[in-house]
C-alpha cells in the first residue's frame, strides 16, 4: 500500500478539558477551535476529533478530550501559524477550559 501524504508537517494537538463532561465548556471549546479552523489559511487540512471507542489495549490512550491535527506544507508555515492572530485568539478564548495540552509535530519522510 502506498501512502500519499500531501503535507510535510503534521501538527497534532491533544487537549484535556478541565470539565470534559460539561456541555457548556465543550460547546465553548468547539466554537473557538472551529473558528480557528475556518480562519487558518496556512494549513492544507485540519481534523478535529474525540476519542474513538477503540478496543482497550495498553498502547491506546483515550484519556484526552479532543484531538486536533493540522497539516502544513512546511515547517515555516507551521511557525507562522504559531504567531498568527487567529491562533493566538483561539488560545486566549479557550485556554481557561483546558487543564493539559500536548503537542506532537512530525515531518513526512
Secondary structure as UniProt FT lines:
FT   STRAND          9..17
FT   TURN            18..21
FT   HELIX           23..39
FT   STRAND          43..49
FT   TURN            58..59
FT   STRAND          66..72
FT   HELIX           75..82
FT   HELIX           85..94
FT   HELIX           95..97
FT   STRAND          98..107
//
